[in-house]
Amino acid sequence: MQLTFLGKDTQGGGSPTLFATDRDTYVLQDWRVPGREAGVEIPMSLLEYAEANTTGHGTYVVSGAAVRDAQALAQMDVPGHETCIEVGKVREGDVDDTAARPGV
């Protein structure tokens, strides 16, 4: 998997970070979510870097497939308290808007 850096929302380096992949998906790197191996908690502001259910404290919990690709992991610096997940891109017109937002 080849990553393209899109942006980060941090002070002094580190995470949270958003990447695009050559598989038409995103990789999100940030804090682990307890009890969810394939979940990260990201600030809303990170989503400004994304191409065209908040937790209550200015973040989102996003679930996806845990990144295990050695080539992708070699391109990132992921501390032990963080993880990376891969999520699909939903483009306008791909699905009904309400279907993309469960519970709405």
C-alpha positions as CSV (number, residue, x, y, z in Angstrom):
1,M,0.0,0.0,0.0
2,Q,1.4,3.4,-1.0
3,L,0.6,6.4,1.2
4,T,0.2,10.0,0.3
5,F,0.4,12.5,3.2
6,L,-2.7,14.7,3.3
7,G,-2.2,16.6,6.6
8,K,-2.0,16.5,10.3
9,D,-3.4,18.4,13.3
10,T,-0.8,18.5,15.9
11,Q,1.6,20.6,17.9
12,G,5.3,19.6,17.8
13,G,5.0,16.6,15.4
14,G,3.3,13.2,15.9
15,S,-0.3,12.6,15.3
16,P,-3.2,12.8,14.4
17,T,-2.4,12.3,10.7
18,L,-4.4,11.6,7.5
19,F,-3.1,9.7,4.5
20,A,-4.6,8.7,1.2
21,T,-3.7,5.3,-0.3
22,D,-3.3,4.0,-3.8
23,R,-6.3,1.8,-3.0
24,D,-8.8,4.7,-3.0
25,T,-9.0,4.6,0.8
26,Y,-7.7,6.7,3.8
27,V,-5.4,5.7,6.6
28,L,-6.0,7.5,9.9
29,Q,-3.3,7.6,12.6
30,D,-4.2,8.6,16.1
31,W,-5.1,7.5,19.7
32,R,-6.2,3.9,20.3
33,V,-9.9,3.5,21.4
34,P,-10.1,1.1,24.3
35,G,-11.9,-2.1,23.4
36,R,-11.7,-1.4,19.7
37,E,-8.6,-2.9,18.0
38,A,-9.5,-1.2,14.7
39,G,-10.7,2.1,16.0
40,V,-9.0,5.5,16.4
41,E,-10.2,8.7,18.0
42,I,-9.5,11.8,15.9
43,P,-10.2,15.5,16.3
44,M,-12.8,17.0,14.0
45,S,-10.2,19.4,12.6
46,L,-8.3,16.5,11.0
47,L,-11.2,15.9,8.6
48,E,-10.5,19.3,6.9
49,Y,-7.7,17.4,5.1
50,A,-10.0,14.8,3.7
51,E,-10.9,15.1,0.0
52,A,-14.0,16.7,-0.9
53,N,-21.0,11.0,16.1
54,T,-18.8,13.0,18.0
55,T,-17.5,11.8,21.4
56,G,-18.6,15.0,23.1
57,H,-15.1,16.5,23.4
58,G,-14.3,17.6,19.9
59,T,-13.3,14.2,18.4
60,Y,-14.7,11.4,16.4
61,V,-14.3,7.7,16.9
62,V,-13.6,6.0,13.5
63,S,-13.5,2.3,12.9
64,G,-11.9,0.5,10.0
65,A,-9.4,-2.2,9.2
66,A,-6.2,-2.3,11.2
67,V,-3.2,-1.4,9.0
68,R,-0.8,-4.4,9.0
69,D,0.9,-3.6,5.7
70,A,4.6,-3.5,6.4
71,Q,5.3,-1.1,3.5
72,A,2.7,1.4,4.8
73,L,3.8,1.0,8.4
74,A,7.4,1.7,7.4
75,Q,6.2,5.1,6.0
76,M,4.8,6.2,9.4
77,D,6.1,6.7,13.0
78,V,3.4,5.1,15.1
79,P,4.1,5.2,18.9
80,G,2.8,2.3,21.0
81,H,-0.2,4.2,22.4
82,E,-1.4,4.9,18.8
83,T,-2.7,2.8,15.9
84,C,-3.6,3.1,12.3
85,I,-6.8,2.1,10.5
86,E,-7.8,2.1,6.8
87,V,-11.2,3.4,5.9
88,G,-13.0,3.6,2.5
89,K,-13.7,6.9,0.8
90,V,-17.3,7.7,0.2
91,R,-17.8,10.1,-2.7
92,E,-20.8,12.3,-3.3
93,G,-23.4,10.2,-5.2
94,D,-21.9,6.8,-4.1
95,V,-24.5,6.2,-1.4
96,D,-27.6,7.9,0.1
97,D,-26.3,10.4,2.6
98,T,-28.3,9.0,5.5
99,A,-27.0,5.5,4.8
100,A,-23.4,6.9,5.2
101,R,-24.4,8.2,8.7
102,P,-25.9,5.4,10.8
103,G,-28.3,6.5,13.4
104,V,-29.3,9.7,11.5
